Amino acid sequence: MITETNPTETKGYVFDIQGLSVHDGPGCRTLIFLNGCTMNCIWCSNPEGISHKPALLHTISRCIGCGNCLSDCQHRAIRFEENKPVFDRLICAGCDERDCLQACYTNALRLGGKEISVAKLFGIIQRDRNFWGTGGGITLTGGEPLLQIDFAKEILKKCHEAYIHTAIETCGNVSWNNFEEVIPFLDWIFFDLKHFDTNEHKKYTSTGNTIILENARLLATHFPGRLIFRLPLIPGYNDSDENIASIISFLKETGRNEINLLPLHHLGREKYRMLGQDYQGSHLLIPSDEHLTNVALRFTEAGIRPYVGSETPF
């Protein structure tokens, strides 16, 4: 884990940084994935980002069963079955030493996140800026980026002062005060609407949507930048005529005339195995192109412009 030496610097946990992204805001961008989320969506493609503290990931295909991790673990959290390590995840979650990482010379073990200072992260952003061309910027995502509010605010402020375009991708399930902290330094907000019915919302995300919808309404009134709502489209869950009609009504209520439809995928399935977890979203269906077209047509007929998947005209 990277640990900065200046104790006065603001630091946060980041589990990925991706350059040259073109689907999460205007231009060529740097995506910064912050650890921690208030929700637990069963289809989440970044489960390593749900926990605020970086979790241990084990890549089985890289493991040669040497036993070094077992020998070096101070907490007896590892046992071997069929020549492969099995981890007691509750013990691992409370471990700060992480001796197993140093013992694994095949890099089969890694952490889903690292601690990094605002100064170091801004240096990475400035490096990437040389490759953006015109119209690029940064997008904070996650996890839920506004959970680490001090860290998020400081990096957004630093970028804003350097005339770097800023955006966040949020589930909306945080205190309104957190949004107020970052609004002055944000150009765009991507805001997820997963289901309009609070009970159905809780069924697959672990939380209701009351706070989410309240924040969405407040942003529509108080945020001067571009606010784009997103719908992760999941057949049989949130694609009913009733739910689509409710979302259309909500968009009109908030004065929005665009929505980004994100078709479900299962690309994060392997990460669950690396975390020692079962993937709960395997039964969910991937929408066909025809189905996506039909749902998009519903929005178009209502006077709302749909962007399907990566078809984002930014």
C-alpha positions as CSV (number, residue, x, y, z in Angstrom):
1,M,0.0,0.0,0.0
2,I,1.3,3.5,-0.9
3,T,1.4,5.7,2.2
4,E,2.4,9.4,2.1
5,T,4.9,10.8,4.6
6,N,3.4,14.2,5.2
7,P,0.8,13.8,8.0
8,T,-0.9,17.2,7.2
9,E,-1.8,16.3,3.7
10,T,-5.3,15.2,2.8
11,K,-5.4,11.6,1.7
12,G,-7.9,9.2,0.4
13,Y,-8.3,5.6,-0.8
14,V,-8.4,5.0,-4.6
15,F,-8.8,1.6,-6.2
16,D,-8.1,2.5,-9.8
17,I,-7.1,5.3,-12.1
18,Q,-7.9,5.0,-15.8
19,G,-6.6,7.4,-18.4
20,L,-7.9,8.1,-21.9
21,S,-11.6,7.5,-21.1
22,V,-14.1,9.0,-23.6
23,H,-17.5,7.9,-22.1
24,D,-17.7,9.6,-18.7
25,G,-17.7,13.3,-19.6
26,P,-16.6,15.6,-22.4
27,G,-13.3,14.9,-24.2
28,C,-10.6,12.5,-23.2
29,R,-10.6,12.1,-19.4
30,T,-8.9,10.5,-16.4
31,L,-11.3,8.4,-14.3
32,I,-10.5,8.2,-10.6
33,F,-12.2,5.4,-8.6
34,L,-12.6,6.1,-4.9
35,N,-13.2,3.4,-2.3
36,G,-16.4,3.2,-0.3
37,C,-20.1,3.0,-1.1
38,T,-23.3,3.3,0.8
39,M,-25.0,0.7,-1.4
40,N,-24.5,-2.9,-2.3
41,C,-26.0,-3.4,-5.8
42,I,-26.0,-7.1,-6.7
43,W,-24.8,-6.3,-10.2
44,C,-22.0,-4.0,-9.2
45,S,-19.0,-4.4,-11.6
46,N,-16.5,-2.9,-9.1
47,P,-17.2,-4.8,-5.8
48,E,-13.6,-4.1,-4.6
49,G,-14.7,-0.5,-4.3
50,I,-17.6,-1.1,-1.9
51,S,-15.5,-1.3,1.2
52,H,-13.8,1.9,2.3
53,K,-10.8,-0.1,3.5
54,P,-9.0,-1.8,0.6
55,A,-10.0,-5.5,0.4
56,L,-7.7,-8.4,-0.4
57,L,-8.1,-9.9,-3.9
58,H,-6.7,-13.3,-4.9
59,T,-6.1,-14.1,-8.5
60,I,-6.4,-17.9,-8.6
61,S,-4.8,-18.2,-12.0
62,R,-1.6,-16.6,-10.8
63,C,-1.4,-18.7,-7.6
64,I,1.1,-21.6,-7.7
65,G,0.2,-22.8,-4.2
66,C,3.7,-22.2,-2.8
67,G,2.4,-21.5,0.8
68,N,4.4,-18.4,1.4
69,C,1.3,-16.4,2.3
70,L,0.3,-19.1,4.9
71,S,3.8,-19.0,6.5
72,D,3.9,-15.2,6.8
73,C,0.3,-14.5,8.0
74,Q,0.5,-13.3,11.6
75,H,-3.3,-13.8,12.2
76,R,-3.7,-17.4,11.1
77,A,-6.3,-16.2,8.5
78,I,-5.1,-18.6,5.8
79,R,-5.6,-22.3,5.3
80,F,-4.9,-24.5,2.3
81,E,-7.5,-26.6,0.4
82,E,-6.5,-28.6,-2.7
83,N,-3.1,-26.8,-2.8
84,K,-4.7,-23.3,-2.9
85,P,-5.1,-20.8,-0.1
86,V,-8.5,-20.0,1.5
87,F,-8.8,-16.8,3.4
88,D,-10.8,-15.9,6.4
89,R,-12.1,-12.6,5.1
90,L,-13.3,-11.3,8.4
91,I,-9.8,-11.6,9.8
92,C,-8.3,-10.2,6.6
93,A,-10.6,-7.2,6.7
94,G,-9.1,-6.2,10.1
95,C,-5.5,-6.8,9.1
96,D,-3.1,-3.8,8.7
97,E,0.1,-5.7,8.3
98,R,-0.7,-7.4,4.9
99,D,2.4,-9.6,5.2
100,C,0.9,-12.0,2.7
101,L,1.3,-9.4,-0.1
102,Q,5.0,-9.2,0.4
103,A,5.2,-13.0,0.6
104,C,3.4,-13.6,-2.8
105,Y,6.1,-13.3,-5.5
106,T,3.7,-14.3,-8.3
107,N,1.5,-11.2,-7.5
108,A,-1.6,-13.4,-7.0
109,L,-2.5,-11.2,-4.1
110,R,-3.3,-7.5,-4.3
111,L,-5.3,-4.9,-2.5
112,G,-8.4,-3.3,-4.0
113,G,-7.2,0.3,-3.3
114,K,-4.3,2.3,-2.0
115,E,-3.9,5.4,0.1
116,I,-2.8,8.5,-1.9
117,S,-2.4,12.2,-1.1
118,V,-4.2,14.9,-3.0
119,A,-0.8,16.3,-4.1
120,K,0.3,12.9,-5.6
121,L,-3.0,12.4,-7.3
122,F,-3.0,15.9,-8.8
123,G,0.5,15.2,-10.1
124,I,-0.9,12.1,-12.0
125,I,-3.8,14.3,-13.3
126,Q,-1.3,16.9,-14.6
127,R,0.7,14.2,-16.3
128,D,-2.4,12.8,-18.0
129,R,-3.4,16.3,-19.0
130,N,-0.7,16.3,-21.6
131,F,-2.6,13.6,-23.5
132,W,-6.1,14.9,-23.3
133,G,-6.0,17.4,-26.2
134,T,-8.8,19.9,-25.9
135,G,-11.9,19.4,-23.9
136,G,-10.7,16.7,-21.4
137,G,-10.8,16.6,-17.7
138,I,-11.3,14.3,-14.7
139,T,-14.3,12.2,-13.4
140,L,-14.5,11.0,-9.9
141,T,-16.3,7.7,-9.6
142,G,-16.2,4.7,-7.4
143,G,-17.6,3.3,-5.2
144,E,-19.4,6.6,-4.2
145,P,-16.8,9.4,-4.5
146,L,-18.7,11.7,-2.1
147,L,-18.2,9.4,0.9
148,Q,-14.6,10.6,1.1
149,I,-15.8,14.1,1.0
150,D,-12.7,16.0,2.3
151,F,-10.5,14.1,-0.2
152,A,-13.0,14.6,-3.1
153,K,-13.6,18.2,-2.4
154,E,-9.9,19.1,-2.2
155,I,-9.0,17.3,-5.5
156,L,-12.0,18.8,-7.3
157,K,-11.1,22.3,-6.0
158,K,-7.5,21.9,-7.1
159,C,-8.6,20.9,-10.6
160,H,-11.2,23.6,-10.8
161,E,-8.5,26.2,-9.9
162,A,-6.3,24.8,-12.6
163,Y,-9.1,25.1,-15.2
164,I,-9.6,21.4,-15.5
165,H,-13.1,20.2,-16.3
166,T,-14.5,18.2,-13.4
167,A,-17.3,15.6,-13.1
168,I,-18.5,13.0,-10.7
169,E,-20.5,9.8,-11.0
170,T,-22.8,9.4,-8.0
171,C,-25.4,7.0,-6.6
172,G,-26.9,10.0,-4.8
173,N,-27.1,8.2,-1.5
174,V,-25.2,10.6,0.7
175,S,-25.9,13.7,2.8
176,W,-27.0,16.8,0.8
177,N,-24.2,18.6,2.8
178,N,-21.7,16.5,0.8
179,F,-23.1,17.8,-2.5
180,E,-23.0,21.4,-1.2
181,E,-19.3,21.0,-0.4
182,V,-18.4,20.1,-4.0
183,I,-20.9,22.0,-6.2
184,P,-18.7,25.1,-6.5
185,F,-16.0,23.0,-8.0
186,L,-18.1,20.8,-10.4
187,D,-18.9,21.2,-14.0
188,W,-20.9,17.9,-14.6
189,I,-22.7,15.4,-12.4
190,F,-23.8,11.9,-13.6
191,F,-26.5,10.7,-11.2
192,D,-27.9,7.1,-11.1
193,L,-31.6,6.4,-10.9
194,K,-31.8,2.7,-10.4
195,H,-35.5,2.2,-9.6
196,F,-38.2,4.7,-8.8
197,D,-40.1,2.5,-6.2
198,T,-38.2,2.6,-2.9
199,N,-39.0,-1.0,-2.0
200,E,-37.8,-2.4,-5.3
201,H,-34.8,-0.1,-5.1
202,K,-33.9,-1.7,-1.7
203,K,-34.4,-5.2,-3.0
204,Y,-31.3,-5.2,-5.2
205,T,-29.3,-2.3,-3.8
206,S,-29.6,-2.8,0.0
207,T,-31.1,0.7,0.5
208,G,-34.2,2.7,-0.4
209,N,-34.2,5.8,-2.6
210,T,-35.8,8.5,-0.5
211,I,-32.5,10.4,0.1
212,I,-31.5,9.8,-3.5
213,L,-34.6,11.4,-5.0
214,E,-34.4,14.3,-2.6
215,N,-30.8,15.0,-3.6
216,A,-31.7,14.7,-7.3
217,R,-34.5,17.3,-6.9
218,L,-32.1,19.6,-5.0
219,L,-29.4,19.3,-7.6
220,A,-31.9,20.1,-10.4
221,T,-32.6,23.3,-8.6
222,H,-29.2,24.3,-7.2
223,F,-26.6,22.9,-9.4
224,P,-25.7,25.3,-12.2
225,G,-23.7,22.7,-14.3
226,R,-24.8,19.8,-16.4
227,L,-26.8,17.2,-14.6
228,I,-27.3,13.9,-16.5
229,F,-29.4,11.1,-15.0
230,R,-28.4,7.5,-15.7
231,L,-30.5,4.3,-15.7
232,P,-28.7,1.0,-15.5
233,L,-31.2,-1.0,-17.5
234,I,-32.0,-4.5,-16.1
235,P,-34.8,-6.5,-17.8
236,G,-37.4,-7.7,-15.3
237,Y,-36.2,-5.3,-12.6
238,N,-36.5,-1.7,-13.7
239,D,-37.7,-1.8,-17.3
240,S,-41.4,-2.1,-16.6
241,D,-43.8,0.4,-18.3
242,E,-44.7,1.7,-14.8
243,N,-41.1,2.4,-13.8
244,I,-40.1,4.0,-17.1
245,A,-43.2,6.2,-16.9
246,S,-42.2,7.2,-13.3
247,I,-38.7,8.1,-14.4
248,I,-40.0,10.1,-17.4
249,S,-42.3,12.0,-15.1
250,F,-39.5,12.7,-12.7
251,L,-37.2,14.0,-15.5
252,K,-39.9,16.4,-16.6
253,E,-40.5,17.5,-13.0
254,T,-36.8,18.3,-12.6
255,G,-36.5,20.0,-16.0
256,R,-34.2,17.4,-17.6
257,N,-34.5,16.3,-21.2
258,E,-31.8,13.6,-21.4
259,I,-30.9,10.3,-19.9
260,N,-28.1,7.8,-20.3
261,L,-29.3,4.2,-20.5
262,L,-26.6,1.7,-19.3
263,P,-27.3,-1.9,-20.3
264,L,-26.5,-4.4,-17.6
265,H,-23.3,-6.5,-18.1
266,H,-21.6,-9.2,-16.0
267,L,-18.0,-8.1,-16.6
268,G,-17.2,-7.8,-12.9
269,R,-18.2,-11.4,-12.1
270,E,-14.6,-12.6,-11.7
271,K,-13.9,-9.9,-9.1
272,Y,-16.3,-11.5,-6.7
273,R,-14.4,-14.8,-6.8
274,M,-11.2,-12.8,-6.2
275,L,-12.8,-11.3,-3.1
276,G,-14.1,-14.7,-1.9
277,Q,-17.7,-13.7,-2.5
278,D,-20.6,-15.1,-4.5
279,Y,-21.9,-13.0,-7.4
280,Q,-25.6,-12.4,-6.6
281,G,-26.4,-10.9,-10.0
282,S,-25.9,-14.0,-12.2
283,H,-29.7,-14.4,-12.7
284,L,-30.1,-10.9,-14.1
285,L,-30.6,-10.7,-17.9
286,I,-28.6,-8.6,-20.3
287,P,-30.9,-6.5,-22.4
288,S,-30.9,-7.2,-26.1
289,D,-30.3,-4.5,-28.6
290,E,-33.9,-4.6,-29.6
291,H,-35.0,-4.1,-26.0
292,L,-32.7,-1.2,-25.6
293,T,-34.1,0.4,-28.7
294,N,-37.6,0.0,-27.5
295,V,-36.9,1.5,-24.1
296,A,-35.0,4.3,-25.7
297,L,-38.0,5.0,-27.9
298,R,-40.2,5.4,-24.8
299,F,-38.0,8.3,-23.7
300,T,-37.8,9.8,-27.2
301,E,-41.6,9.8,-27.6
302,A,-41.8,11.6,-24.2
303,G,-39.4,14.3,-25.5
304,I,-36.4,13.1,-23.6
305,R,-33.1,12.3,-25.5
306,P,-31.7,8.9,-24.6
307,Y,-28.0,8.0,-24.9
308,V,-27.6,4.2,-25.0
309,G,-24.5,2.7,-23.5
310,S,-21.4,4.5,-24.7
311,E,-23.3,6.5,-27.3
312,T,-22.6,9.7,-25.4
313,P,-22.5,12.9,-27.5
314,F,-20.1,14.7,-25.3
